Amino acid sequence: MKAASCFVLGVLAGAIGVAAAEDEGAYRSLAVFARSLHYIESSWIGDVDDRALIQAAIRGMVSSLDR
């Protein structure tokens, strides 16, 4: 699971890096996301489904565009 989340974060980082070469704010936001994911994985009692968390985060980002 951790390998999957690292892969997805790498892909997201690459996509953000290309789209936001001039905007360091996107990198800071991605770092906050990565730290949050790590905190949840290490602190949550019980199993954490990394893929489900990341997919929920993406759904949340997309749904916020409709507001």
Summary of the structure (lengths in Angstrom):
residues: 67
radius of gyration: 12.7
end to end distance: 32.2
largest distance: 39.8
contacts: 148
relative contact order: 0.15
helix: 79%
strand: 0%
